[in-house]
Structure formats: structure tokens, C-alpha cells
């Protein structure tokens, strides 16, 4: 791999990070400062009779911004699995940097399986604590369902893809059929290590981090959401938000695809770590900006929108994989096409969970921060 191209990619992404951090700072420090000053001046002038007036803006949805999102169990399971993937990717990259895992592909797979099993406690802790926060101080119903979905979400996707590819390989009588012994071995790792750690993490998350209140109370009746401008419509926000994170990683995606599909060694894991950090920063910054525009449009449905907006990066990666398949590979036939797009779909699914969690985590901190600074009676 050409190190010069990597450095150019890092520099390009670093300049994007500086621009986005400046944009977020401008919004959070200047715009929000003016909002706080305006609201406080209105409270001083009008006293308790003012309420919140006819002004539009993010403060008007204070009674709905922490309302339980639709499909909360799925949302928290995706969040927990994405948080696990963040620790998993970071752990594998660090092991690859410190060791020589790239020489033996089997060692990389073994390290990934070990990291997945150990980081299952992170998935349970993250999903369990977030699920419990939406019901605290009341007991959270159906938390066991959330725990089970967190434990099986990613393994089930991997199992479905593996079984489908095994059936195709068996039909074409190829040597790439995964033996049943390997499935039993992986299931044993999940049953003996991953599943118990997920249960332990859920219990710890519910009791340690789940017993916290949101800054604002939730109104009994949901507020009506006004009509959107095109740029504040949830679909537009989701589609537009993923552009910049994808732009910060697409050059590295080329080298990763080349190493995987052209059977070359990928050994520049230091560059991958830098790109991973840049992707996280860009995703957080862009999603915070998107959530601010959404709340200013008096739309309080930010949890799912922030997750999907940041996860849309994986959609652009999948589109790039289609381009790579058509232009950069010589694959033909149903067997090669099925293998390529099955693996790419699974990769993009995991990438979407990870990026969505990064954006949702940053948005949660941002929303809690701005609403704990207002005074609501």
C-alpha cells in the first residue's frame, strides 16, 4: 500500500474534522448562547405568566424530547450492539498493531471472536442502562426481552448469512463450505462466554447507570410536530448526514476492500486506527448539527433519527462496494456475486450499528446538556 496516499487521506480527513469541530463550536457556543439569553430575558420580563410564548425552537419540545422512542427494545439493542462493536474494533486494531495478526488470517479471526466474547458485557451494560433510563424511577418492563435481543442481534445476522452461503456453496460443490464443527464451536463460545457476559452487563447497567433521571419531565400527551422544511425533514437529515463521515473513510475503504477481495495483506493498522478515530469525531459532530436542526424544527424524534443519520454512512459504503464490484473486480457468476454482496451486506450492517451508536451517544450527551441548563416549572 502507498503510505503517501494514506497520509493524504489522513490529512484530508483531519481538515474535515477541524472544519466540523469549528462548525459545532459555532452552533453550540454562539447560537445556543443567544438562545439562552433570549429565553432568560423573556422569563425576567414576563415572569411566570409568560410560559414559553409563541417562539419556535428547541426549547418548545422540552416536555417531549425525552419521550420513549418507538420500538425502544430494538433501539437499545442496536445501541448496545454498536457500543460493543466500537470496543471490538478498537481492541482488534490494537492487537494487530502490537502483534503480527495480519500475517495469519486465522489469528485475526480468533482475536475477533475472543474480543467479541469479552466485549459482550459492554453490549449488555449499554443497552440495559439506556433502556432503564427511559422508565426510571419506575421498574423497566420487558427488560429481559431487551437483553435477549441485544445478545442475538449480531450473531443472528452472522448466522443467517453463513447458513445462506453454506447452502450456496454446497449446491455448487465448492471447498468453501464451513463445517458443522466450526458452527458448534462458535455457538459454544457464544453460549459459554458471550451470553452470560451480556446478562451480567445488563444487570450492572440497570443498577449502576440506569438509575438516572432525564433533565426534563415528559408531558402526558405528545406534542404535535409541525410541518418541516425540506432540509429539516427526517429523511433528508438521514440521507445528508452520512456524506461527510463516508468522505473521511472512503479512501481507506478502497485499501480494505483490496486486501480482502484481492487477497493482499493489510498491515497499516496504525492508519486504520487514525481513520477510526476521525470517523468517530466526524460522526459525532455531524449528528449533533443534524439533531440541533431537528430540535429547532420542533421535532422531538431525535433518538432514532440521530442513530439512522449516523448509520447512513454504511449505506454509502455499500453503494461504494457496488461500484468496487463492477469496476475493480473481475468476479462473475452467481457464486462469487452471492459471496461478495453477502459479506458486504454483513459488513455494512455492523458498520451501521457502530456508526449509529457513535452518533446517538454524542447526540444524547448534547441533548442532555442543553436541556439541563433551562429552567422548566
N, C-alpha and C positions, 0 to 999 in steps of 0.2 A: 504494500500500500504506500502511496505517496504521502509522506509526512507533510509536505508543503501544502497539499490540498487540505489535509486535516487542520493545519494551523489557520489556513484561510477560512475554513468553515467555523472554527472556534472564534476567530476574530469577528467574523460577520455576525455570529450569534451573540457575542459579547456586546457588540454595539447595539444590537436589538434589545438586550437586557437593559443597558443604560437608558435607552430611549423609553422603554416601558416603565422602568422604575421612576424616571422623571415624570412621566405622564400620570402614574398612580400617585406620586407625591403631590403633583399639582392638584389632582382631584381631591385627595384626602385632606390635604393641609389647607389649601386655599378655598376650594369650593365648600367643603364641609365647615370650615371656619366661618364663612359667610352665612351658611345655613344656620349654624348655632347662634350667631349674633342676631340674625333676623328673628328666630323663634324666641330668644330670650327677651329681645326688645318688645315683642308683641305681648309676652306674658307680663312684663313690667307695666306696659301701658294699659292693658285691658284687664289685668288681674285674673281672677278665677272665672270670670264670665266669658272670657274670650274663647275658651276651648282651643280648637286648632283652626278655626276660621274656614275660609274657602280656599286657602292656599293649597296648591298641589305640591307634591314632593314626597320624599321617602318617609318623613315623619308621620304622614297621614295613615300609614299602614302599620303603626306601632302595635295595634291590637290584633294583627293577623300575621305579622312577619314570622312568628314562631309557632304558627298553626301546624298541626301534624300534616305532613305531606301525604299525598295519595300513595298507596302501596308502600307504606312505611317499612314493612318487613323486607321487601325487595330492595328498597333504597339503602337500608342499614346493612343488609347482606353484601350488596355491591360495594358499599363504603368500607366494610371490614375486609373484604377480599382484596380490594385495591390497596388498602394500607398494608396488608400482608405482602402484596407484590412489590411495594416500594422497598420494604426491608429485604425481601428476597433478592431483588435485582441488585440492590446495594451490596448485600452480602456476597453474592456470586462474583460481582465485579471486583470486590476487594480480594477475594480468594484467588481470582485469576491474576490480579496484579501482584500479589505476594508470592504466588506459586507459578506453576507452568501448566495450568489446566488445558490451555489451548492445544498442547501437543497431543493429548489423548482426548478425543471427543467423549469417550465413555466416562472419563473422570469429571468432565464438565456436567454430564447428565447426573452422575452420582452426587456431585456437590449441589446441584439444583434441587434434587429430591431431598437431600438432607436439610438444606436451608428451608425448603417448603414445609417439611415436617416441624422444624423448630420454630418457624415463624407463625405457625397456626395459632399460637397463643395471642399474637398481635391481632389476628383477624377476629378472634372471639372477644378480645378486650375492646377493640374499636367499635364493633357492631353492637355489643351488649351495652356499652356505656352510652352510645348515641341513642339507641332505642329507649333506654331507661330515662334519658333526659326529657323526652317528649311527654312522659307521664308523671314525672316526679312532682310532688311528694306521694302521689298515689302509686300503688303497685302496678307495674307494667304487665298488661295481659299478653298472652301468646309469645312471651319471650323465648320459650323453648323452640317454637317454630322459627323464629329469627335465628337462633343458634344453629338449628339443623340446616337451614338454607345457607347460612354462612359456611358451614362445614362441607357442603356438597356442591356449591355453585361452580367453582372452577374444576374440581375433579370430575363432575358430571359432564361438563363441556369437553374435557380431555378424553373421557371415556367414550362419549358418542363419536367423536372424530376418529379415535383409534379403532373402534369397532367397525365403523364405516369403511375406513381404509383397509382394515384386515379382510373384510368381505370382498372388497375390490381386488386386493392382492391375491386372495385365494381363488377368485374367479379367473384371473389372468395367469395363475400358477407361477407367481414370482417368488423370489427368495426373500422379499421384504416383509413376509408375514411375521407378525410378532407372536412368539409362542405363548401359550396359555400360562406357562410357568412365570413369565415376566408379569402378566396381569395379576396373578396371585401374589407375587412378591410385592408389587406396588400397592395392591389392596391391603396387604398385611401392614405395610408402613403406615398407610392412612388409618387403619383400624387401631393399631397399637400406639401410634405416636400423634398423628395429626388430629384425629377426632378427640382424644382425651385432652390435648392441649387447647383445642378450641373450646371445649366445655369449661376448662379451668379459666381461660381468658374471659369467657362470658361472665362467669361468676365474679371474677375480680373486677371486671369493668362495671358491672351493675352496682357493686358495693363501694368501689373506690372513686370512680369518675362519673358514675351515673346519678349520684345524689347531689346534683347541682341544678339550680333554677335558672331559667332564662331571664334576661333583664326586664322584659315586659310581659304583662299578663295577656292571655289570649281572650279575645271577646267571644261571647257565646254564639253570635251569629257572624258568619263570614261577610266581609266587605265586598261590595260589587266592584269588579275590575273594570275600569273604563276602557274605551277603545284605544288601540295602540297606533302610534306612528309606525311606519314600516320598519324603521331601524330599531324600535323597541319591541317588536313582535317576538315572542319566544323562538319561533322558527328561524327568523333572521339572526337572532343573537346566537343560537346554537350553531348555525352554519358559518357565521363570520368569525366566531371566537377561535375556532380551530386552525385558522390560516397561519397565524403567527407562530404558535408552537410547532406546527409542521415545518414552517420555514426555517426554524432553528435546528431541525434534526434531519432534513431530507438528504443532505449530503452524506451524513453518517449512515442513513438507511441504505444508501447505494452500496457502501462497503459491507454492511451486514448482510444484505441480500446476496452480494457477490460471494462472500465467504461461505454462505450456507448452500447456495444453489450451484455455484461453480467449484465447490469442494476446495476452497483455499483456506489457509489458516488465518484466523482473525486474532491478532496478538496485540493490538494497540488499545488495550483496555484502559489505559490512562486517559486517552482521548474520549473513550466511551463514558468514563466517569464524569469528565467535564461536560460532555453533551447532556448527560443525565441531569446534572445539577442545573445547567442552563434551561433544559426543558421544564424542570420543576419551577424555576423562578418565572419563566415566561408564562407558564400556565396559570400560576397564581396571580400574576399581575393582570393578565388579560381577563381572567374570570372576575376579578374584583371590579374592574372597569365595567364589565358586562352586567354584573349584579347591581352596581350603582345606577346605571341607566335603567335597569328593570325596576328597581325600587322607586326611582324618581317618576317612573310612569305609573306608580301606584299599583304595581303588580307584585304581590307577596309570594308568588310561587317560585321563589328563588332556589330551594334545595335541589329539586330535580333539574331545573334549568342550568344551575351552576355545574352540576355533575355532567349533564349531557353536553353543555357547551365546551367544557374542557375535554370531555371524552371524544368530541367530534374530530380531534386530531387523528385518532385511529382510523376514522373514515377516509381522511385524505391519504393516510399511509396505505390503506387498502387500494385506493384508486391509483396510487403510485405503483403498487405491486402489480396491478393490471398492466400499466404501461411497461414496467420492467419485464413482465412475462412476454408481452408482444414484441418488444424491441431488443431486449438484452439477452434473451434465452432462445434456445433452439428446441424447446420442448414441443412435442406433438403427441397426438393421440389422447384417448380418454384417460388412461392410467396416469400419465405424467401430469395432465391437467388437473385431475382429481387430487393428486398428492400436493401439487403446488398450491392450489386455492384452498384446500382444506387446512394446510399448515398456516397459510397466510391469514385465513379467517380466524383461526385459533389464536395466532399471534396478535392480530388486531383486537380481538376480544379482550385479551389480557391487557394489552396496551391501553384500551379504552377504559377498563376498570381502574388501572393505575392513574392515568391522567385525570379521569373524572374525580377520583378521590383527592388528588392533589388540589384541583380547583375547588372542590367542595370544602376541603379543610381550610384553605385560605379564605374562602367566602364566609365560612362560619365564624372565623375569628374576626373578620371585618364587620359582619353584621352585628355580632355581639358587642363589639367595641363601639360602634356608632350609636347603638340604641341604649347602652348603659350610661351614656352621657346626657340623655334627655330626661326631663322630669315629667312623669306621667302620673296623674292623680287617678 
